[in-house]
Amino acid sequence: MAESKPATQFIIDQQKNVRQSLPFDDRRDFVNAEKGFRGRQDPNVVKNDNDEVVWDNDAYDFLKNDSPDTANPSLWRQSKLAHLDGLYHVTGGIYQVRGLDLSNTTFIEGDEGLIIIDPLTSEETGAAALALYQAHRGTDRAIKAIVYSHSHADHFGGVKGFIKEEDVETHDIKILAPKGFLEHAVSENVFTGTSMSRRAAYMYGAALKQGPSGQIGAGLGQTLSTGTVTLIAPNVDIRRTGEKRTIDGVEMVFQMAPDTEAPSEMLFYFPQFKALCAAEDATHTFHNILTLRGAVVRDPHAWSKYLTETIDLFGGDAEVVFASHHWPTWGADNVVQFLTSQRDLYAYVHDQTLRLLNQGYNGPEIAEMMTLPPALEKTWSARGYYGSLSHNVKAIYQRYCGWFDGNPAHLWEHTPVEKAKRYVELTGGEERIVRKGREAFDAGDFRWAAEVLNHAVFANPDNEIARNLLADVYEQLGYGAENGTWRNFFISGTTELRDGNFGTPTQSASADVVGQLTPEMLFDSIAIQINGPEAWDQKLAIDVVVTDAGVTYRLWLSNGALIYSTTPQSGTVDVTLRGTTKQLTALAVYGPDPEALEKAGIEIDGDTGALDTLSSLLDPGDPNFNIVTP
C-alpha cells in the first residue's frame, strides 16, 4: 500500500483556524462519556470462528494523542470520544456497552432478567458485549426481550450473539420493533445491497488503515464491525405513540418516529428510571438526511416535529437521555436543552433550504450559502461529523425537487466519461488539464483540482500522473474534513487511485437477512436483476405455490419485465415451484438452480429448462464496481 503524504500548509493553516474557532475547552462531553465506567474488554479485539478480526478498537489508541495536521481537530475530538469503550452504568438498572461496534447496545435489568436494546451489527460483537456485561454484572439474568429501535443493520445484526432462534419460542422471548421494521430492514439490505455495501466501504473506510493519516472514525462511531450479520424476526409490533408495554417489571412508553433517521423507527421512555432512549434521532452529531452509502432521502421536517413531540411527552420528566450511538446526557434541564438543539438543527436547515429554494437557488448554491445560528454553530452535538451541513442541504433539495435543478443545460448531459473527454479536448489535452490541476493543488484550491483532475482520469484512467495527483488532492480534502464519512470517502478514493480497487469488505445481504424475504420481496429482488434487453423476446411463466401461506403466485415475462400476481392468469405455465416461505428464499441465495432448489426442499414440477432460461437472464450486481475511475 502506498505511503500517505503530509498535510500541505493550506491544511495546516485550516486546522489551526478550527482549533481557534471552536470551544475545545468545553470538556462536558468527556465528563459524560466517561461517567459510569465499570470496565472494558482488554484487548478490545473481536475475532470470528476463523480467527479473523472483525472488530479492533485498540487500533485507534493513537487517538489518545493530540490531533495531528492530517486530521481536522474537531473530527479528532469526536473520534477520541467515540473511541472510549467499555460497560457504563447509565442510571438505575440501565447499562450500556459502548465502543464494541459502530453502535451501542443497552442492557435494562428487570425483576429477574434482561431487556436488550439494539444488539449491535454482528453476532461476534454482540456476544462480546454480552460477555462484558456478564463479567461485571453476573450471569444469572436471562434475556427476556430484545428491542430493535429501528431498521438499520447496526441495530439488529448482532442479535444471535445474545439469543438463538430456538430460544425465542422456548423461553418466550419478546422481540419488539416498530411497525414496518422487517420490510425496511430486509429491503434496504437486499434491493440495493450490492451498491450500498460497495459505497459503505468508502463511507466507513473499511479498507483503510487506522491512523492519523488514514481512518480515524466515522463520526457516529469508529467503524462497522465486519462479522456475521444476523436477524431474528420481531414477534411484537409497536404501532402507535403512547403504546405501553411492561416486560419483567419494566414499563416502556413508546413514541413512533417513522421516516426520520430510518423509515421505521421509535423512541421509548422508561418511567421508573426517568430515562429516555432516543434511538438514533438525537445523537451527538448532525445526522444524515441522505447517507453517502445511498438510501431514500429522509424527512428533516418530520424529524424536527417528532423531536418536538419527544420534548412535549418526556421533557421535564426524563433525567437522562441515551441513544444507540455516543454517550448519554444527564439532568432534566440538560436533556431538554440537548433535544431542543437537535430539534432546532433539523428544523432550521430544512426551513432555510426551502426558503432559498423558493428564491431560485439550487442545491449546491444553497449548501454554500447555509450557515447555522451561532448557538448551534458552537454546539458540539450539532457539528456535521456524520451528516454534513453541505450534503444534508443538497439532500433536502433533492427530496423536494429531485436531481434536476431547472437549468436546461443540465437536463441531458453527457455521461461522466464522455463529458470528461470533451473537457480534456476543450482545455487543450491531457497534459494541459493535468498542469491546471497541479496549479490548483499548489494554490490550495483542492475542490477545483478535484474537478479538473477527475475529468483527466475519466478521460484516460491509464494516465498515472493524473491518477496520482488526484489521489494527492483527495488525501488533502480528507485531512481537512470535519465529517467522518467525507474523510473516509476522500481517503478511500486516494487508496484506490494509488493501490487499485479494494472491493467490498462488508456485506449487508447476509443469509439471515435474505431469509426474512417475503415472497413478494423475493420476486422483486429477482425482477431487478433481469437483463431487460436480453429478455425482450423471451416468454416464461412460472407458478410459485407458497405452501405455508396457501397462496399461488404466477410469474411471467412481459416486455422484458418480470411480473407477478396472485390473481389466476390464463395460459399454461412452464414450471411450478412448491415450498414454504422460508424454503423459497433459496431462490435469492442460489438463484433458479433446480438442483440447489430441490436440496432446499422446494418441489419442482414441469420443465426445468424454464428455470435455466430465467437464470440466463439474471444480471446480478457487481460488488467491485469502480467509483473513482470509469
N, C-alpha and C positions, 0 to 999 in steps of 0.2 A: 504494500500500500504506500502511495506517495506521501512524502512528509508534508505536514502543514507548514504554512508560511506565516511570518509575523504580521501583526496588525500594522497598517500604514499610519502615518502621522495623522491623517484625517480621522481615522477611527479612534486613535489615542486621544485626540482632542475632544471627540464626541463623548467618549467615556468620562472624561474629566468634567464635561458640562453636565452629564447625568448625575455624577456624584454631588455636584454643587446645587442642583436644582430640586432634588427630592429629599424628603425628611429622613435621611438614613439614621439620624439619632433617635428616632422613634422605635423603641425596642418592644412595644406591646405585643406584636405578633410572635416574637421569640419567647416572651414570657408565656403566652397562651399555648404555643406549640410544644413547649417543654413541660407544661403543667400536667400533673397526674401521672408522670412516668413511673412504670412499675418494673420494667425490664425489657431486654431485647434479645433477639436470636443472634448469637455470635459464633461463627461469622454469619452475616445475613446473606447467605447464598443458598439458593434452592436448586436442586437438580431433579431430573426426571428419572424414570426407571432405567434409561440407557446411560446414566451418569452424565447427561448433558446439562449444562447450566441453563436454567430458564429464568432465573432472577438473580441479580447480583447488586445489591445496594451498596456493598462495600467498595465497589468500583468507583463510587462517587466521593470517596473520602477526601479527594483533592478540594472539595467544596469547603472544607474547614478553613482553608486559606482565604486571604483577601482576594477580591476579584482582580483578574489579570486584564491586560489590554485587549485580549482576544475574546472578551465576553462583556456584554452590557452589564454594568453593575446592578441594575435593577433586576434583571433576569437572574443574575448570580445570587442575589439576595433571596429571591423566590425559590430557587433551586436548593439553596442552603436550608431553607425552612422545610421544603418538601422532602429533603434527604433525611430529616430526623425520623427515626424508626423505633418501633417497639410497641409494647402494650401500655395503653394510657387509660387512667380512670377519668371518666367524664363527669359523672355525678351519680349518686345513689348506686343502683345496680347496673349502670351503663359503663361499658369498657369499649375501647377501640383499639384495633391493631392498625397501625399506620406504617408506611414505608416497606410493605411486603408486596406491593404491586402498584400500578398507577392509581388505583382507588384504595379506599379504606374498607374494612369490614367492622361491624359493630356487634357487640355481644350485650344482650339485655338479660339480666338474671331475674327469673321469675320465682315463683314459690318453690319450685323443685328443679326446673330445668332452664334451658336457654332459648332465646329467640335471636336468630342471626339476621342481621340486615346487610344485604349486598355482599355475597361471598366471594368477592374478587374476580379475577379474569380467568384463572386456570386452576385446575384441580390440584396441582402441586403447591402453588402458593396458598390456596385455600387450606390445604392440610397443614401447611407450616404455620399459618395464622392460628388455627385451632390448637395446634400443639403448643404454641407460645402462650395462648390464653390458659390452657390447662396446666402448663408448667408453673404458672403464678397464682391460679385460682382453683386448682384441683380438677380432678377428672370425674367427679361424681354427679355432674349435671348432664342429663340427656338433652338432646336438641328437641324442642317441642314445635318450633316453627321456623320457617325461612321467609323473609320478606324481601322481594325484589322491588326496589323503589322505581325502577324504570327499565326500559327495553334495550339498553346498551350492554355489550358483552362483558365489559369490565365490572358489571354489577350482577351478573348471574353465572359467568363461565366457570367459577371455582366451586360450584355447589357440590359436586361429587367429592370434593376434599373434605366436606363436612358430613354428608349423608350419602347413602346409595339409593338407587331407585326403589329397591325392595323394602327399604326402611320406611318409606312414606306410608304405605298401607299397613305394614306390620306394626308400626308404632304410632299410627295415626298422626303423622307429622303434617301440619298445615303449611302449605306454600302459598303465600299471599302475593298478589300482584295487581296492578291497576288494570282495568278493563282494556282489552286490546293488546296486552303485553305480548302474548305469544305470536300473534300475527306480525307485529312490528319487529320483534326480536329475531324472528326467523327470516322474514322477507328482506330486511336490510342486509343481512349477512349472506344471503343466497343470491338474490336477483342481481345485485351489483357487487357481489362479494369479491370477484376477481379484481376488478378495477379498484375497489375500495381498499383491499388489502395491499395492493401494489403502492397506492398513494399513501396509505397509512405507514408503510415502511419509510417513506420520506418524512412524513409528519412527526413520527416518534423517533426518527433517527435510529431505527432498529439495526441498521448495518454499520453504524458509525462507532468508532472507538470513543469510550468515555474519556473526557479530559478537557483541560482548559481551552484547547483549540478544536475540540470535537463536540460530542454530545454531552450537555450538562443538565438536561432535563427537558420537560415538555410543558412546563407552566402549570399544568393540572396535577402533576406528579412527575416522577423521574422518567418512566417509560412504561410500556406494556410488558408484562411477563410473556414468555413465549412457550408456555406449557400447553396442556390439553384443555381446550375449551369444552365445557360440559353444560348440559341443560336438563333440568327436570321440570316438567310442565307444572304450572300452578294448578292448585285444586280449589283455591278461594279467589274469586274475582272481587275486587273492591270497585264499586261503581259510582259512588256519589260522595260529595263533600259532606262531612258531618257524620258519615258512617262510623260506627264504633265496633271494635272487637276486643274481647278480653281473652287472653291466652295465658295460661299458667299464672293467673293472678295479675297479669299486666294489661292495663287498659290502653288502647291505641285509638286515637281520633284521627281520621284521615281527611286530607284535602286533595281533591283531584286537580291536576295541572297538566292536561293534555296539550300537546303541540308547543311546549316550552322547550326545555333542553332536549327532550325526547318526545316522539309522538304519543307515547303512553308513559305518564309519569305521575307520581303522587308524593306529597309530603305527609308527615304524620307527627302527632303530638302525644307525649306520654304525661298525662296529668299528674300522676303520683310522683314523677321525677321532675316535673316542671321543665321538661326537656323537649325541644323541637328538632326533628330531623328534617333538614331542608333538601334532602336528596341531592340533586345537582343544580338546583335553581338558585341557590345563594352560596357561592364559594368565594375564595379569596382571589378572584380574578374576574375580569370581564370575560364572560364565556363566549363560545362561538354562536353566532347567528347562522353561519354556514361553515361547517367544519371543512378543513382543507382536504380531508380524505374523500369528501364528496358525500352528500346526503340531501334530503329535502330541506329547503330553507326554513328555518324556524321562525316563530312569530313573536317578535320582541314586544309588540303591543299586548298580546295575551300574557306574555311573561311578566310584564310590569303589573298588569291587572291582578294576576294571581298573587304576586308578592304583596300588593295592597291588601288583598283578601287575607293573606297569611298574617299580616300585621293586625288587621281587624279581628281575626279569630283568636290569635295567640299572643299578640303583643301585650306586654304588661304582665302577663302570666308566666311566660317562658323565662326561665332564669339562665338557660343555656341553649344555644343553637349549635348543632353539629351537622356535618354533611358527609357525603360519601367520598369527599376529597378534602385535603387540607386539615385544618385544626379548628377546634371549637371557639366560640366567643361566649364569655360568661358575664352575667349581670343583666338584669331586666332592661335597664336603660341602654346598655351596650348592644343587646340583642336587637332592640328596636332601631337603634342607630345604624347597625350593620345592615339589617333588612331594608331600611329606608334608603341607604346609599346604593344598594344593589338595585332596588326598585327604580330609583330615580335615574340610574345609569341607563337601563334599558328603555325607560320611557323617553328620556331626553334624546338619546341617539335616534330612536325611532321617529320621534316627532320632528326633530330638526332635519333629518334626512328627507322626510316628506315635504317639509316647508321648502327646502331648497329644490327638491324635485319639481315642485309645482311652480318654481321660478324658472324652470327650464334647464337646470344643471343636470349633468349625467352622473353616474356612479363615481368614476374616478375623480371628477371635479369636486363633488361633494366630499369625498374622502379627504381631499387636500384642504378643503375649507373648514372641516369639522374640528372644533376644539371643545373640550369639556369645561363645564363651570369650574372655577378654581377649587371649590371644596371637593369636587370629585377628582380633579386632576392630581390633588395631593393625597388622595385616599389610596392606600396601598391595594386594597381589595378591589379597586376599580381599574387598576392598571391592566393593560392588554397582554397578559402573559400567555393566554391560550386562544382567546378570540381578540384579534387586534381591532382597534378603532377603525383602521383603514379597511380591512376586509369585511368587517361587520357592516359598515356603511354601504359598501358595494352589494352585500348580500340583501340588505333591506331594499335597495333599489331594484335588485333582481326579483325579489319577492313580489313587488308591485308592478314592475314594468318589463320584466324578462330580460333577455340578453341584448335586445335591440335598443339603442339609445335615441332612436328617432332620426339620426343622420343618415340620409340615403346612401352616402359613401360606405357605410358600414353594413348595408343590407345584404350585399352579395360580394363579400371579399374573397380573395384567393385563399387557398389553404396556406398554412404556415410555410411549407416548403416552397410553393410557387411564389408566394409573396417575398420570401427571403431571396430567391433567385433574382427577382426583379429589383429589389433594393440593392443587391450587390452590383448589378449592372448599372443601376442609376448612380451609384456613388463612384463608379469607375473601376470596379473589380475587387476581387478578394483582398489583394494586398492593401488597397486604399482603405477599405472598410475596417480591416484589422488595425491599420495605423490610426484611424479615427477612434477605434475602441481603446487603443493604447493611450491616446491623448486624453480621453475621458477618464480612464483609470488613473493616470498620473495627476489629473486635476481633481481627483476625489469625487468625480461625478459618476458614482458606481451604478446608479439607476440607468443613466443613459448608456454607459458602457455595456451593461447587460442587454439593453435593447439592440444596440448596434451589433455586438458580437453574437447574440443569439441568431440574428439574420445570417451572419457569416457561417455559423455552424450548421444551420438548417439548409443553407445553400450547398454546403460541402462539408459533411461531417468528418471527412478524412483530413481536413485541414488541421494539423496538430497544433500549429501556432495559435489559431483561433480558439480551439478547444481548451488549450492550457491557459490562455489569457482569460477566457470566460470562466474557467474554474477559479482563477485567482479573484475575479470580480465577485462571484457568488460567495467565496470564502470571506471576503471583506464585508459583504452585506450580512452574512451570518454573524460575524463578530459584533456587528453593530446592532443586531436585532434585539429588542426587548421581549418580543414574543417568542416563546419557546419553540412553537411549531414552525415559525418563519425561519428561525436559526437552523432547525433540523432540515427543512426543505432546502435552504441555500447550501448547507454543508453536504447534504446528500447529493445535490447536483454537482458540487465540486468533486466529490468522491467518484461519481460515475463518469464524469468527464476525464478524470485522471486515471482511474483504475478499471473502468468498464462497468457494465450493468450488474448490479448485485441481486436482482430478482426480488422475491417477496419472502422475507424472513418469517413473517407471521401470516397465519391463515385465519379467516373468520368462519368459513362454512365447514365447521367440524362435523363429525359423524352425529354427535348428539343434536346439533342444530338442525342438520338435514333431516334427522329422524323425527323432528316435530312438524315437518311439512304436512299441511292438509292436502287432500287430493288436488284441489284447485290450485293451490300454491305450487304443488309439484308439476302440474301441467303447464302453469305459467313459466316455471323455471326451465322447462323443456322448450316451450314456444320461443323464448328469447334467444335460444341457441340455433334455431332453424336458419340455415343459409337461404334467404329468400329467393335470390335469383336461381339457385340450383333447384328450388322446389316449385318454381312457377308452373311447370308442366307435369308435376308428379301427382298421382292420385293415391290416396291412402285412407283407410277407415279402420279404426281400432275401437273395440269396446273394452272398457275397464270396469269390472264389477268389483265394487268395494264391499266385501262380504260382511264386515262388522257394522257397516252403516246402511246396508240394504239399498245401495244406490248404484246405478249403472251410468257411466259417462261414455258418450260417443266422442271420439277424437277424429278429426279429419283435416286434410289439407284443402285450403280454399285460397287460390291465387297466391300461393307461397306462404300463407299464414296458417299456423296450427290452431284450429278452433275446437272448442269442446262445449258440450251441453248435456244436461240430464234429461232433456225432452226427447222422446223417441223420434228417431230420424228415419227417413225412408232409405231403401237400399240395403245391400248386404255389407257385412264387414269382412275384412281380410283376416283378422285375428282377434281373439278375445283373451284378455288377461283377467285372472281372478285372484284376489288376495285381500288381506286386511290393510287398513290404513298404514300401519307400521311396515308391513311387508312391501307395500308398493313404493315406499321411499327408496327401495333398491334401484328404482329407475333413475333417481338423481345421483346415486352413488356409483352405479356401474354402467348406466346408460341402458339402452334397449338391447342388451345382450341376452339372448334366450337362455344360454347355459347359466349365466350368473343369476338371472331372474328365477329360474327353477330352483337353484340352490337356496335362494332366499325364501322359498316356499310359495312362489307365485305359480299358479296353474296357467298353462298356455294351450289354447285350443285354436287351431287354424294354421294359416300359412305364416311360418316364422320368417319367411322372406320379407314380409311387410316390416318386421322389426329391423331387419338388415337395411331395408330402404330408409327407414326413419333414422337409423344410426348413421347412414352415409350422408344424411342431410344436416347432421348436427355440427355446429361450428363453435366449440367451446371457447371461452375466453383465454387470453394469453397472460399468465401471471408475470411474465418477464417483458411486457411491452416497454418500449423506450419512452422516456419523459423529456430528458434534456437534449436528446438527439432525435432526428426523424426516424 
